[in-house]
Amino acid sequence: MKLDVIKSTSTTKNSQRKVSDILFDQPNSVLLAQAVRVYLSNQRQGTSKVKTRSEVSRTTRKWYRQKGTGGARHGAKDANIFVGGGVSHGPTGNENWTKSLTRTLRIKALAAACTAQSSNIYINDEIIDLSGKTQEAVKLLEKISRKFNDDKFKLTYSKLLIVVDKKNETMVRALKNIPNISILTARILNTLAVVKAHKIIMTTKALQVLETRVQTKKEK
């Protein structure tokens, strides 16, 4: 498997670097869908709540006589069939949406996500040398994005994921005010972050950390 290496100062076509197949040759659409569902479910707070019949404040007085009206028999107005009445079988605020994957499956899902996004992953080491100025970061990313060969990608509108081996203060300060840009270290990179990104920039060291993560889990 080969990934494009982007240099903002280069005027030639992107060069390519051979990478380990252990991270970029693991297609598994079923596991990938399962992992995304787990990550999204774990983001739910489960705080939605409705009032039941016992919690609404309405009169419990029988509001018309039992017989002779031609209508159905009704007592209090807090029944669920009336506007303003209690809700039946609604959320209680105690729902637990937590799901889980084993560590082995999480690593396999990450490899599957990288495989699915392999055409949108690029290697660039200039990103870690930013001086802390947002204007400088924007200029660099604009130069890099022109080499994506994708007319649909627009900086600040499209989602860009930057993966590094470790964060440094100046790089984060330069990038944090640019919309739709996420910065993650390779040690905490997850399947959902990879899948959601339109383009992904990885540093060489971050790629090595990712390959080590996957290799270590497979050996175990």
N, C-alpha and C positions, 0 to 999 in steps of 0.2 A: 504494500500500500504506500502511496506517495501523497504528500501534502504540499500545497503551494507555500513557498517562502516569500514574504513580501518585504521589500525595502523601499521606503518612501523616496530615497534619493536615486533609486535605479530607474533608468529610462528604458531598459530592456524588459522582455517578458518575464513574468515571475519564474524563479527557479523552483525546483522541486526537491524534497528531501524524503528519503525512504524512512518509514516509521514501522513500528512493530505491528504485526497483524493481530496480536493479542488484544489490542484495543480497537482496531478499525476493521476487523473482519469477523464480527460476531453478530450477524443479523438474527433478531428474535423479536418479531413484531408483537407476538402474544405477550411475552414478558414485559416488553416496553409499554404496552397499553395498561397492563396490570400495575406497573410501577407508577405510571402517571396518575392512575386512579387512586392509588394509595397516598401519594404526595398531596394531591388535591383534597382528598378526604381529610387528611390530617390538618389542613389549613382551616377547616370549618370550626367555628367556635361553639356551635350548638346552643346559642343563647336566645334563639327565637322562642317566643311563648305567647299563647293565647289564653283568654279567660274561659274557664269552664262555666257551666250553669250555676255552680255554687259560688262563683266569684263575681258575677255581674250584679250590678245594683239595679234591679227592677222589682216591681211589685209582685208579690206572690198571691195577691188577691185574684180569685176567679173572676175573669173580666167580662164574661157574659154567661147567661144561664145555660144549664146543661141541656135542656130539651126545648124543642119548639122553634129553633132558629133556622133549621135546615142545613146548618153547618156542622163541622166536626166538633167533638167535645174538646174544650181546652180549659186549662187551669191557669197557671201563672204565665206571664209573658217572657220569662227568662228561658223558655225552651229554645232549642237550637234552630227551629224552623222560622223564628221571628227575627226581624231586623233588631239588632241590639241584644239579642239573646246570647247565651253561651255557645261556644264552639265545641263540637264533638270530635274527638280523636285528633285534635290539633297538637302542635309541638308544645312540650311542657317546660322547655328550658333546661332539661336534664339529659338531653340526648348526647350520646357519646359516639362520635364519628371516627374515632381513632382506628386506624388499620396498621398493619405492620408487614414488613418483608424481612426475611433473614438476611444477614450480612452478605452471604454468598449470592443471593438473588439480587441484592442491591448493586453489587459490583457487576454482575452479569448484565443487569439492566443498564448501568452506566456505559458499559462497553457497547451494548446494543444501540444506545442513544448516539454515541460517538460514531458508530458505523452508519447509522441513518443520516447523520449530519456531516459526514466526511467531506462532502463536496462544498460545504459552507465553513470549513475550518481552515484557518490560515496561521502560519507561524510568523511571528514578528517579535524581535527583542528590543526594538527602539522604545516601546511603550513604557518600559521600566525606568528609562532615563529622563523622564519629564521633570522639569524644574519646579513644578507647582503652579504654573500659570495656566489658567483655563484656555486662554487664547492660543497658547502654544500647542495645547492638547488638541484643540479643534483643527488647527492647521495640519497637524500630523495625521489625525484620523481622516481628514478630507483627502489627503494624499494617498493614504492606505486604501480608503474606500473606492477610489478611482480604479484601483487595480483588482477589485473584486470581479470585474467584468459582469456586473449585474445592474442594469438600469433601474430596477425596482428598488434597490437599496438607497435610502436617503438618510444621511446622518441626522440625528436628533428625532427622526420619525420612525425609523426602523429599530428593532431591538438588537443591540450589540452586546455580546458577552465577552469580557476580557478575563482570561484565566492566567494567573501568575503563580509562581512557587511560593512567594510570600509578599505581602503588601508592604509598601513603604509610604511614609507620610506625604512626601511631595507628589508622588504619582496619584494617590487618592485625592489630594487637594486639587490637583489639576483636572481630574475627571468627574468629581462628584456633582458638579453643577451642570453637567451636560445631560439632557433628558434621555431616557431609554438606554442608558449604559449601566451595566452591572459589572462589578468586579468581584471575583471569587478566587480563592486559593485552590490549588489542585487537590489539596487534602480534604476539602469539604464540598467539592463539586458534586452535584447530584443530577439525577436523570432529568427532572423537571426543568432545571435551569438550562440544560443543553437543548432540550426539545423546544423550549419557548423562544430561543434566540434565532434571529434571522441570519446572523453571521457571528462567528466565534473567532477571536484572536487568542492564540496561545503562545506563551514564551517557550523557548527550548527547554528550560529547566522545569517548567510546569508540565510539559509533555512527558518528561522523564519521571516526574513524581507520579503522574497518572498511570504510566506503564508499570511502575513499581507497585502501585496499589493493586492493580489488576493481577499482576504476576504473583504477588505474595498470596492473595486470596485463592488463586487457582492451585498453587502448590500445596496449600493447607488442605 
